[in-house]
Amino acid sequence: MSKAAATRSTSARAATAPRQARTEAETTRIRTALTERKDELTAEYVQTIAEFTELQRERLTDSAGDDQADTGTKTFEREQEITLANGLMERITQFERALERLDEGGYGWCERCGSAIPVERLAAFPAATLCVTCKQLEERR
């Protein structure tokens, strides 16, 4: 099947997929869980940044007599710390987007094909935007 035909087929499924409205209790339960996880990640991010700042301060005061290898090691460690912080920020953004999708009525529905995302997938990865099939297709590309 060509890419254009697959896109049309996916669009057709999305247009015909019946969406069931959530009860207010379900929406509240989901919002609470998403918000709690986002708050946990935000606290972890703030703590991580504070620890990185303290480590950086210690590195600056303890850098007298460093040779190239020491400098390289410190640079590598700093880059790892930045990568960790960026990963946390990305996860926070995913949860913010999940909350937006919940408000818009799109949470739990695949953004590509419109099918329901299985509850098991949402339990494992609450910020999922694609069903398993669409995610597998995306990863193959």
DSSP file (Angstrom, degrees, kcal/mol; ACC not computed):
  #  RESIDUE AA STRUCTURE BP1 BP2  ACC     N-H-->O    O-->H-N    N-H-->O    O-->H-N    TCO  KAPPA ALPHA  PHI   PSI    X-CA   Y-CA   Z-CA
    1    1 A M              0   0    0      0, 0.0     2,-0.0     0, 0.0     0, 0.0   0.000 360.0 360.0 360.0 134.0    0.0    0.0    0.0
    2    2 A S     >  -     0   0    0      1,-0.1     4,-2.5     4,-0.0     5,-0.2  -0.261 360.0-112.4 -72.5 162.4    1.4    3.4   -0.9
    3    3 A K  H  > S+     0   0    0      1,-0.2     4,-2.2     2,-0.2     5,-0.1   0.898 118.2  50.1 -62.5 -41.1    2.0    6.1    1.7
    4    4 A A  H  > S+     0   0    0      2,-0.2     4,-2.3     1,-0.2    -1,-0.2   0.905 111.6  48.0 -64.7 -41.7   -0.8    8.3    0.3
    5    5 A A  H  > S+     0   0    0      1,-0.2     4,-2.6     2,-0.2    -2,-0.2   0.893 111.0  51.1 -66.0 -39.2   -3.2    5.4    0.3
    6    6 A A  H  X S+     0   0    0     -4,-2.5     4,-2.5     2,-0.2    -1,-0.2   0.894 109.8  50.2 -64.2 -39.6   -2.3    4.5    3.9
    7    7 A T  H  X S+     0   0    0     -4,-2.2     4,-2.7     2,-0.2    -2,-0.2   0.916 111.4  47.8 -65.1 -43.8   -2.8    8.1    4.9
    8    8 A R  H  X S+     0   0    0     -4,-2.3     4,-2.5     2,-0.2    -2,-0.2   0.917 112.9  49.2 -62.5 -42.7   -6.3    8.2    3.3
    9    9 A S  H  X S+     0   0    0     -4,-2.6     4,-2.2     2,-0.2    -2,-0.2   0.910 112.3  47.9 -62.1 -42.9   -7.1    4.9    4.9
   10   10 A T  H  X S+     0   0    0     -4,-2.5     4,-2.3     2,-0.2    -2,-0.2   0.905 111.8  50.0 -64.1 -42.8   -5.9    6.2    8.3
   11   11 A S  H  X S+     0   0    0     -4,-2.7     4,-2.1     1,-0.2    -2,-0.2   0.888 109.5  51.6 -63.6 -39.4   -7.9    9.5    7.8
   12   12 A A  H  X S+     0   0    0     -4,-2.5     4,-1.5     1,-0.2    -1,-0.2   0.916 110.4  48.0 -64.8 -42.7  -11.0    7.5    7.0
   13   13 A R  H  X S+     0   0    0     -4,-2.2     4,-1.5     1,-0.2    -2,-0.2   0.903 110.5  52.2 -63.4 -40.3  -10.7    5.4   10.1
   14   14 A A  H  < S+     0   0    0     -4,-2.3    -1,-0.2     1,-0.2    -2,-0.2   0.878 109.3  49.5 -63.9 -37.7  -10.1    8.5   12.2
   15   15 A A  H  < S+     0   0    0     -4,-2.1    -1,-0.2     1,-0.2    -2,-0.2   0.805 118.1  38.9 -71.6 -29.2  -13.3   10.1   10.8
   16   16 A T  H  < S+     0   0    0     -4,-1.5    -1,-0.2    -5,-0.2    -2,-0.2   0.554  84.3 112.6 -99.8  -8.6  -15.4    7.0   11.5
   17   17 A A     <  -     0   0    0     -4,-1.5     2,-0.3    96,-0.2    -4,-0.0  -0.507  67.3-132.1 -69.1 118.9  -14.0    5.9   14.8
   18   18 A P        -     0   0    0      0, 0.0     2,-0.5     0, 0.0    -1,-0.1  -0.559  17.3-150.9 -74.4 130.4  -16.7    6.4   17.4
   19   19 A R        -     0   0    0     -2,-0.3     2,-0.5    96,-0.0    96,-0.0  -0.880   5.1-144.4-103.6 128.8  -15.5    8.2   20.5
   20   20 A Q        -     0   0    0     -2,-0.5     2,-0.2     1,-0.0     0, 0.0  -0.768  20.4-121.0 -92.2 133.8  -17.2    7.5   23.8
   21   21 A A        -     0   0    0     -2,-0.5     2,-0.2     1,-0.1    -1,-0.0  -0.480  25.1-127.7 -72.9 141.5  -17.5   10.4   26.2
   22   22 A R        -     0   0    0     -2,-0.2     2,-0.1     1,-0.1    -1,-0.1  -0.567  22.8-111.8 -84.9 152.0  -15.9    9.9   29.5
   23   23 A T     >  -     0   0    0     -2,-0.2     4,-2.5     1,-0.1     5,-0.2  -0.405  28.8-110.8 -74.8 162.1  -17.8   10.5   32.7
   24   24 A E  H  > S+     0   0    0      1,-0.2     4,-2.4     2,-0.2     5,-0.2   0.870 120.0  54.1 -61.7 -36.5  -16.9   13.4   34.8
   25   25 A A  H  > S+     0   0    0      2,-0.2     4,-2.3     1,-0.2    -1,-0.2   0.903 109.0  47.7 -65.6 -41.5  -15.5   11.1   37.5
   26   26 A E  H  > S+     0   0    0      2,-0.2     4,-2.6     1,-0.2     5,-0.2   0.931 112.6  48.7 -64.1 -45.6  -13.2    9.3   34.9
   27   27 A T  H  X S+     0   0    0     -4,-2.5     4,-2.8     1,-0.2    -2,-0.2   0.909 112.4  48.5 -61.2 -42.9  -12.0   12.6   33.6
   28   28 A T  H  X S+     0   0    0     -4,-2.4     4,-2.5     2,-0.2    -1,-0.2   0.906 111.4  49.8 -64.3 -42.0  -11.3   13.9   37.1
   29   29 A R  H  X S+     0   0    0     -4,-2.3     4,-2.2     2,-0.2    -2,-0.2   0.919 113.9  45.2 -63.3 -44.2   -9.4   10.6   38.0
   30   30 A I  H  X S+     0   0    0     -4,-2.6     4,-2.8     2,-0.2     5,-0.2   0.929 113.1  50.2 -65.0 -45.6   -7.3   10.8   34.9
   31   31 A R  H  X S+     0   0    0     -4,-2.8     4,-2.8    -5,-0.2     5,-0.2   0.906 110.7  50.0 -60.3 -42.0   -6.6   14.6   35.4
   32   32 A T  H  X S+     0   0    0     -4,-2.5     4,-2.6     2,-0.2    -1,-0.2   0.929 112.3  46.7 -62.6 -45.7   -5.5   13.9   39.0
   33   33 A A  H  X S+     0   0    0     -4,-2.2     4,-2.1     2,-0.2    -2,-0.2   0.923 115.1  45.8 -63.8 -44.4   -3.2   11.1   38.0
   34   34 A L  H  X S+     0   0    0     -4,-2.8     4,-2.5     2,-0.2    -2,-0.2   0.917 114.4  48.1 -64.8 -43.2   -1.6   13.1   35.2
   35   35 A T  H  X S+     0   0    0     -4,-2.8     4,-2.6    -5,-0.2    -2,-0.2   0.907 110.5  51.3 -65.4 -41.8   -1.3   16.2   37.3
   36   36 A E  H  X S+     0   0    0     -4,-2.6     4,-2.2    -5,-0.2    -1,-0.2   0.923 112.4  46.1 -61.3 -43.7    0.3   14.3   40.2
   37   37 A R  H  X S+     0   0    0     -4,-2.1     4,-2.5     2,-0.2    -2,-0.2   0.908 112.5  50.3 -66.7 -40.8    2.9   12.7   37.8
   38   38 A K  H  X S+     0   0    0     -4,-2.5     4,-2.4     1,-0.2    -1,-0.2   0.905 110.8  49.8 -62.4 -41.0    3.6   16.1   36.2
   39   39 A D  H  X S+     0   0    0     -4,-2.6     4,-2.4     2,-0.2    -1,-0.2   0.885 109.6  51.3 -65.1 -38.7    4.1   17.6   39.7
   40   40 A E  H  X S+     0   0    0     -4,-2.2     4,-2.4     2,-0.2    -2,-0.2   0.931 112.0  46.5 -62.1 -45.5    6.5   14.8   40.7
   41   41 A L  H  X S+     0   0    0     -4,-2.5     4,-2.5     2,-0.2    -2,-0.2   0.885 111.2  52.0 -64.9 -38.5    8.5   15.3   37.5
   42   42 A T  H  X S+     0   0    0     -4,-2.4     4,-2.6     2,-0.2    -1,-0.2   0.918 110.3  47.9 -64.5 -43.3    8.6   19.0   38.1
   43   43 A A  H  X S+     0   0    0     -4,-2.4     4,-2.5     1,-0.2    -2,-0.2   0.906 112.2  49.9 -63.3 -40.7    9.9   18.6   41.6
   44   44 A E  H  X S+     0   0    0     -4,-2.4     4,-2.5     2,-0.2    -2,-0.2   0.898 110.8  50.1 -63.9 -39.7   12.5   16.1   40.4
   45   45 A Y  H  X S+     0   0    0     -4,-2.5     4,-2.7     2,-0.2    -2,-0.2   0.931 111.2  47.9 -63.3 -46.5   13.5   18.7   37.7
   46   46 A V  H  X S+     0   0    0     -4,-2.6     4,-2.1     1,-0.2    -2,-0.2   0.919 114.1  47.0 -61.8 -44.0   13.8   21.5   40.3
   47   47 A Q  H  X S+     0   0    0     -4,-2.5     4,-2.5     2,-0.2    -1,-0.2   0.909 111.9  50.9 -63.9 -42.1   15.9   19.2   42.6
   48   48 A T  H  X S+     0   0    0     -4,-2.5     4,-2.7     1,-0.2    -2,-0.2   0.920 110.2  48.8 -62.2 -45.1   18.1   18.1   39.7
   49   49 A I  H  X S+     0   0    0     -4,-2.7     4,-2.4     2,-0.2    -1,-0.2   0.901 111.1  50.7 -62.8 -40.6   18.8   21.7   38.6
   50   50 A A  H  X S+     0   0    0     -4,-2.1     4,-2.1    -5,-0.2    -2,-0.2   0.917 111.9  47.1 -63.5 -42.3   19.6   22.6   42.2
   51   51 A E  H  X S+     0   0    0     -4,-2.5     4,-2.7     2,-0.2    -2,-0.2   0.910 112.1  50.0 -65.4 -41.6   22.0   19.7   42.5
   52   52 A F  H  X S+     0   0    0     -4,-2.7     4,-2.6     1,-0.2    -2,-0.2   0.898 109.5  51.7 -63.3 -40.0   23.7   20.5   39.2
   53   53 A T  H  X S+     0   0    0     -4,-2.4     4,-2.2     2,-0.2    -1,-0.2   0.917 111.3  46.9 -63.1 -43.0   24.1   24.1   40.2
   54   54 A E  H  X S+     0   0    0     -4,-2.1     4,-2.3     2,-0.2    -2,-0.2   0.920 112.5  49.6 -65.1 -43.8   25.8   23.0   43.4
   55   55 A L  H  X S+     0   0    0     -4,-2.7     4,-2.4     1,-0.2    -2,-0.2   0.901 110.4  50.8 -61.4 -40.5   28.0   20.6   41.6
   56   56 A Q  H  X S+     0   0    0     -4,-2.6     4,-2.2     2,-0.2    -1,-0.2   0.902 108.8  51.4 -63.9 -40.9   29.0   23.3   39.1
   57   57 A R  H  X S+     0   0    0     -4,-2.2     4,-1.7     1,-0.2    -1,-0.2   0.919 111.0  48.2 -62.1 -43.4   29.8   25.7   41.9
   58   58 A E  H  X S+     0   0    0     -4,-2.3     4,-1.4     1,-0.2    -2,-0.2   0.886 109.6  53.2 -64.2 -38.8   32.1   23.0   43.5
   59   59 A R  H  < S+     0   0    0     -4,-2.4    -1,-0.2     1,-0.2    -2,-0.2   0.894 107.5  51.3 -63.8 -39.4   33.7   22.3   40.2
   60   60 A L  H >< S+     0   0    0     -4,-2.2     3,-0.8     1,-0.2    -1,-0.2   0.884 113.6  43.2 -66.5 -38.1   34.6   26.0   39.7
   61   61 A T  H 3< S+     0   0    0     -4,-1.7     3,-0.3     1,-0.2    -1,-0.2   0.700 117.3  47.7 -79.9 -18.1   36.2   26.2   43.1
   62   62 A D  T 3< S+     0   0    0     -4,-1.4    -1,-0.2    -5,-0.2    -2,-0.2  -0.061  84.0  94.4-111.8  31.7   38.0   22.9   42.7
   63   63 A S    X   +     0   0    0     -3,-0.8     3,-1.8     3,-0.1     2,-0.2   0.430  46.3 122.8-105.3   2.0   39.5   23.4   39.3
   64   64 A A  T 3  S+     0   0    0     -3,-0.3    -3,-0.0     1,-0.3    -4,-0.0  -0.457  82.8  13.1 -64.9 129.2   42.9   24.7   40.2
   65   65 A G  T 3  S+     0   0    0      1,-0.3    -1,-0.3    -2,-0.2     2,-0.1   0.562  87.3 155.4  83.5   9.5   45.6   22.5   38.6
   66   66 A D    <   -     0   0    0     -3,-1.8    -1,-0.3     4,-0.1     2,-0.1  -0.452  28.5-152.5 -68.3 138.7   43.2   20.7   36.3
   67   67 A D     >  -     0   0    0     -2,-0.1     4,-2.3     1,-0.0     5,-0.2  -0.393  38.3 -85.2 -97.4-175.1   44.8   19.2   33.2
   68   68 A Q  H  > S+     0   0    0      1,-0.2     4,-2.7     2,-0.2     5,-0.2   0.870 128.1  53.4 -61.9 -38.1   43.1   18.6   29.9
   69   69 A A  H  > S+     0   0    0      2,-0.2     4,-2.4     1,-0.2    -1,-0.2   0.918 109.6  47.8 -64.4 -43.1   41.8   15.2   31.0
   70   70 A D  H  > S+     0   0    0      2,-0.2     4,-2.4     1,-0.2    -2,-0.2   0.921 113.1  48.4 -62.3 -44.0   40.2   16.7   34.1
   71   71 A T  H  X S+     0   0    0     -4,-2.3     4,-2.3     1,-0.2    -2,-0.2   0.912 111.7  49.7 -62.9 -42.9   38.6   19.4   32.1
   72   72 A G  H  X S+     0   0    0     -4,-2.7     4,-2.5     2,-0.2    -1,-0.2   0.900 110.3  50.3 -62.8 -41.5   37.3   16.9   29.6
   73   73 A T  H  X S+     0   0    0     -4,-2.4     4,-2.5     2,-0.2    -2,-0.2   0.920 111.0  48.6 -62.8 -44.6   35.8   14.8   32.3
   74   74 A K  H  X S+     0   0    0     -4,-2.4     4,-2.3     2,-0.2    -1,-0.2   0.887 111.5  50.0 -64.2 -38.7   34.1   17.7   33.9
   75   75 A T  H  X S+     0   0    0     -4,-2.3     4,-2.3     2,-0.2    -2,-0.2   0.925 110.8  49.6 -64.5 -44.3   32.7   18.8   30.5
   76   76 A F  H  X S+     0   0    0     -4,-2.5     4,-2.1     1,-0.2    -2,-0.2   0.921 111.4  48.7 -60.4 -45.8   31.4   15.3   29.8
   77   77 A E  H  X S+     0   0    0     -4,-2.5     4,-2.2     1,-0.2    -1,-0.2   0.899 110.4  51.2 -62.1 -41.4   29.8   15.1   33.2
   78   78 A R  H  X S+     0   0    0     -4,-2.3     4,-2.3     1,-0.2    -1,-0.2   0.898 108.9  51.1 -63.4 -40.6   28.1   18.6   32.7
   79   79 A E  H  X S+     0   0    0     -4,-2.3     4,-2.2     2,-0.2    -1,-0.2   0.877 108.9  51.2 -64.9 -37.3   26.8   17.4   29.3
   80   80 A Q  H  X S+     0   0    0     -4,-2.1     4,-2.3     2,-0.2    -2,-0.2   0.910 109.8  50.2 -64.3 -41.3   25.3   14.3   30.9
   81   81 A E  H  X S+     0   0    0     -4,-2.2     4,-2.4     2,-0.2    -2,-0.2   0.903 110.3  49.4 -63.4 -42.1   23.6   16.5   33.5
   82   82 A I  H  X S+     0   0    0     -4,-2.3     4,-2.6     2,-0.2    -1,-0.2   0.901 110.1  51.4 -64.1 -40.9   22.2   18.8   30.9
   83   83 A T  H  X S+     0   0    0     -4,-2.2     4,-2.2     2,-0.2    -2,-0.2   0.908 110.0  49.6 -62.5 -42.5   20.9   15.7   28.9
   84   84 A L  H  X S+     0   0    0     -4,-2.3     4,-2.1     2,-0.2    -2,-0.2   0.930 112.0  47.6 -61.5 -46.6   19.2   14.4   32.1
   85   85 A A  H  X S+     0   0    0     -4,-2.4     4,-2.3     1,-0.2    -2,-0.2   0.903 111.3  50.8 -63.0 -41.9   17.6   17.8   32.8
   86   86 A N  H  X S+     0   0    0     -4,-2.6     4,-2.2     1,-0.2    -1,-0.2   0.878 108.2  53.2 -63.8 -37.0   16.4   18.1   29.2
   87   87 A G  H  X S+     0   0    0     -4,-2.2     4,-2.0     2,-0.2    -2,-0.2   0.907 109.2  48.5 -63.6 -42.1   14.9   14.6   29.4
   88   88 A L  H  X S+     0   0    0     -4,-2.1     4,-2.2     1,-0.2    -2,-0.2   0.915 110.8  50.6 -62.9 -42.9   13.0   15.5   32.5
   89   89 A M  H  X S+     0   0    0     -4,-2.3     4,-2.3     1,-0.2    -2,-0.2   0.886 108.4  52.7 -63.6 -38.2   11.7   18.7   30.8
   90   90 A E  H  X S+     0   0    0     -4,-2.2     4,-2.0     1,-0.2    -1,-0.2   0.907 109.2  49.2 -63.1 -41.9   10.6   16.7   27.8
   91   91 A R  H  X S+     0   0    0     -4,-2.0     4,-1.9     2,-0.2    -2,-0.2   0.890 109.4  51.8 -66.0 -38.6    8.6   14.3   30.0
   92   92 A I  H  X S+     0   0    0     -4,-2.2     4,-2.2     1,-0.2    -2,-0.2   0.925 109.2  50.8 -61.1 -44.0    7.0   17.3   31.8
   93   93 A T  H  X S+     0   0    0     -4,-2.3     4,-2.4     1,-0.2    -2,-0.2   0.879 106.6  54.8 -61.6 -39.1    6.0   18.7   28.4
   94   94 A Q  H  X S+     0   0    0     -4,-2.0     4,-2.1     1,-0.2    -1,-0.2   0.899 109.5  46.7 -61.7 -40.8    4.5   15.3   27.5
   95   95 A F  H  X S+     0   0    0     -4,-1.9     4,-2.1     2,-0.2    -2,-0.2   0.870 110.0  52.9 -71.2 -35.5    2.3   15.4   30.6
   96   96 A E  H  X S+     0   0    0     -4,-2.2     4,-2.0     2,-0.2    -2,-0.2   0.916 110.7  48.1 -62.1 -41.9    1.3   19.0   29.9
   97   97 A R  H  X S+     0   0    0     -4,-2.4     4,-2.6     2,-0.2    -2,-0.2   0.882 108.3  54.4 -65.6 -38.2    0.2   18.0   26.4
   98   98 A A  H  X S+     0   0    0     -4,-2.1     4,-2.0     1,-0.2    -1,-0.2   0.902 108.0  50.0 -62.4 -40.1   -1.7   15.0   27.8
   99   99 A L  H  X S+     0   0    0     -4,-2.1     4,-2.1     2,-0.2    -1,-0.2   0.894 110.3  50.2 -64.4 -39.5   -3.6   17.3   30.1
  100  100 A E  H  X S+     0   0    0     -4,-2.0     4,-2.0     2,-0.2    -2,-0.2   0.923 110.1  50.0 -62.4 -44.3   -4.4   19.6   27.1
  101  101 A R  H  X>S+     0   0    0     -4,-2.6     5,-2.5     1,-0.2     6,-1.2   0.861 108.2  53.9 -63.4 -35.6   -5.6   16.6   25.1
  102  102 A L  H ><5S+     0   0    0     -4,-2.0     3,-0.7     4,-0.2    -1,-0.2   0.924 109.2  47.9 -63.3 -44.4   -7.8   15.6   28.1
  103  103 A D  H 3<5S+     0   0    0     -4,-2.1    -2,-0.2     1,-0.2    -1,-0.2   0.856 113.6  48.0 -62.9 -35.5   -9.4   19.1   28.1
  104  104 A E  H 3<5S-     0   0    0     -4,-2.0    -1,-0.2    -5,-0.1    -2,-0.2   0.552 115.8-114.5 -83.2  -8.5  -10.0   18.9   24.3
  105  105 A G  T <<5S+     0   0    0     -4,-0.8    -3,-0.2    -3,-0.7    -4,-0.1   0.563  90.7 105.5  87.0   8.6  -11.5   15.4   24.6
  106  106 A G    > < +     0   0    0     -5,-2.5     3,-1.6    -6,-0.2    -4,-0.2   0.460  40.8 119.0-101.3  -1.7   -8.7   13.7   22.6
  107  107 A Y  T 3  S+     0   0    0     -6,-1.2     3,-0.1     1,-0.3    22,-0.1  -0.453  79.4  21.5 -68.5 133.2   -6.9   12.0   25.5
  108  108 A G  T 3  S+     0   0    0     20,-0.4     9,-3.1     1,-0.3     2,-0.4   0.482 103.2 103.4  90.4   3.6   -6.8    8.2   25.1
  109  109 A W  B <  S-A  116   0A   0     -3,-1.6    -1,-0.3     7,-0.3     7,-0.2  -0.965  79.5-107.7-121.0 136.6   -7.3    8.4   21.3
  110  110 A C     >  -     0   0    0      5,-3.4     4,-1.1    -2,-0.4    20,-0.2  -0.384  17.9-146.9 -63.4 130.3   -4.6    7.9   18.7
  111  111 A E  T  4 S+     0   0    0     18,-3.0    -1,-0.2     2,-0.1    19,-0.1   0.722  95.4  43.0 -70.2 -21.2   -3.6   11.1   17.0
  112  112 A R  T  4 S+     0   0    0     17,-0.3   -98,-0.2     3,-0.1    -1,-0.1   0.930 131.6  12.1 -91.4 -54.1   -2.9    9.3   13.8
  113  113 A C  T  4 S-     0   0    0      2,-0.1   -96,-0.2  -100,-0.1    -2,-0.1   0.611  90.0-125.1-105.4 -13.8   -5.7    6.8   13.3
  114  114 A G     <  +     0   0    0     -4,-1.1    -3,-0.1     1,-0.3     3,-0.1   0.462  61.4 138.8  85.0   0.4   -8.3    7.9   15.8
  115  115 A S        -     0   0    0      1,-0.1    -5,-3.4    -6,-0.1    -1,-0.3  -0.350  63.6 -91.9 -74.3 158.9   -8.5    4.5   17.5
  116  116 A A  B     -A  109   0A   0     -7,-0.2    -7,-0.3    -3,-0.1    -1,-0.1  -0.503  36.3-126.8 -69.2 137.6   -8.7    4.1   21.2
  117  117 A I        -     0   0    0     -9,-3.1     5,-0.1    -2,-0.2    14,-0.1  -0.761  37.4-103.9 -83.3 127.6   -5.4    3.7   22.9
  118  118 A P     >  -     0   0    0      0, 0.0     4,-2.1     0, 0.0     3,-0.5  -0.181  19.8-125.6 -56.3 143.6   -5.5    0.6   25.1
  119  119 A V  H  > S+     0   0    0      1,-0.2     4,-2.3     2,-0.2     5,-0.2   0.844 110.9  59.0 -57.8 -35.7   -5.9    1.2   28.8
  120  120 A E  H  > S+     0   0    0      2,-0.2     4,-1.9     1,-0.2    -1,-0.2   0.898 105.7  48.1 -61.9 -40.4   -2.8   -1.0   29.4
  121  121 A R  H  > S+     0   0    0     -3,-0.5     4,-3.1     1,-0.2    -2,-0.2   0.919 112.2  48.6 -65.9 -43.4   -0.7    1.3   27.2
  122  122 A L  H  < S+     0   0    0     -4,-2.1    -2,-0.2     1,-0.2    -1,-0.2   0.838 109.5  53.3 -66.6 -31.8   -2.0    4.4   29.0
  123  123 A A  H  < S+     0   0    0     -4,-2.3    -1,-0.2    -5,-0.2    -2,-0.2   0.900 116.0  39.0 -67.5 -39.4   -1.3    2.8   32.3
  124  124 A A  H  < S+     0   0    0     -4,-1.9    -2,-0.2     1,-0.3    -1,-0.2   0.870 137.4  16.2 -77.0 -37.6    2.3    2.1   31.3
  125  125 A F    ><  -     0   0    0     -4,-3.1     3,-2.1    -5,-0.2    -1,-0.3  -0.733  68.5-175.3-138.9  84.9    2.8    5.4   29.4
  126  126 A P  T 3  S+     0   0    0      0, 0.0   -18,-0.1     0, 0.0    -4,-0.1   0.696  82.8  57.0 -59.3 -21.6    0.1    7.9   30.4
  127  127 A A  T 3  S+     0   0    0    -20,-0.1    -5,-0.1   -19,-0.0   -30,-0.0   0.248  76.2 140.5 -93.9  13.8    1.3   10.6   27.9
  128  128 A A    <   +     0   0    0     -3,-2.1   -20,-0.4    -7,-0.2   -11,-0.1  -0.295  26.4 178.0 -60.1 136.7    0.9    8.2   24.9
  129  129 A T        +     0   0    0      1,-0.1   -18,-3.0   -22,-0.1     2,-0.3   0.478  63.0  56.5-114.7  -9.9   -0.5    9.9   21.8
  130  130 A L  S    S-     0   0    0    -20,-0.2    -1,-0.1   -19,-0.1   -20,-0.1  -0.935  80.1-119.2-125.2 146.8   -0.4    7.0   19.5
  131  131 A C     >  -     0   0    0     -2,-0.3     4,-2.4     1,-0.1     5,-0.2  -0.272  42.0 -98.5 -71.3 170.3   -1.8    3.5   19.6
  132  132 A V  H  > S+     0   0    0      1,-0.2     4,-2.5     2,-0.2     5,-0.2   0.907 122.4  51.1 -60.0 -44.0    0.6    0.6   19.6
  133  133 A T  H  > S+     0   0    0      1,-0.2     4,-2.2     2,-0.2    -1,-0.2   0.937 112.8  44.1 -61.4 -48.7    0.1   -0.1   15.8
  134  134 A C  H  > S+     0   0    0      1,-0.2     4,-2.2     2,-0.2    -1,-0.2   0.864 112.7  52.8 -66.6 -35.2    0.8    3.5   14.8
  135  135 A K  H  X S+     0   0    0     -4,-2.4     4,-2.3     2,-0.2    -1,-0.2   0.905 108.7  50.0 -66.5 -40.6    3.8    3.8   17.2
  136  136 A Q  H  X S+     0   0    0     -4,-2.5     4,-1.4    -5,-0.2    -2,-0.2   0.909 110.8  49.6 -63.6 -41.2    5.3    0.7   15.7
  137  137 A L  H  X S+     0   0    0     -4,-2.2     4,-0.8     1,-0.2    -2,-0.2   0.902 110.9  50.1 -63.2 -40.3    4.8    2.1   12.2
  138  138 A E  H >< S+     0   0    0     -4,-2.2     3,-0.6     1,-0.2    -2,-0.2   0.897 109.1  51.3 -64.4 -40.9    6.5    5.4   13.3
  139  139 A E  H 3< S+     0   0    0     -4,-2.3    -1,-0.2     1,-0.2    -2,-0.2   0.762 103.0  59.7 -71.1 -24.1    9.4    3.5   14.8
  140  140 A R  H 3<        0   0    0     -4,-1.4    -1,-0.2     1,-0.2    -2,-0.2   0.769 360.0 360.0 -72.7 -25.2   10.0    1.6   11.6
  141  141 A R    <<        0   0    0     -4,-0.8    -1,-0.2    -3,-0.6    -2,-0.2   0.482 360.0 360.0 -72.7 360.0   10.6    4.7    9.6
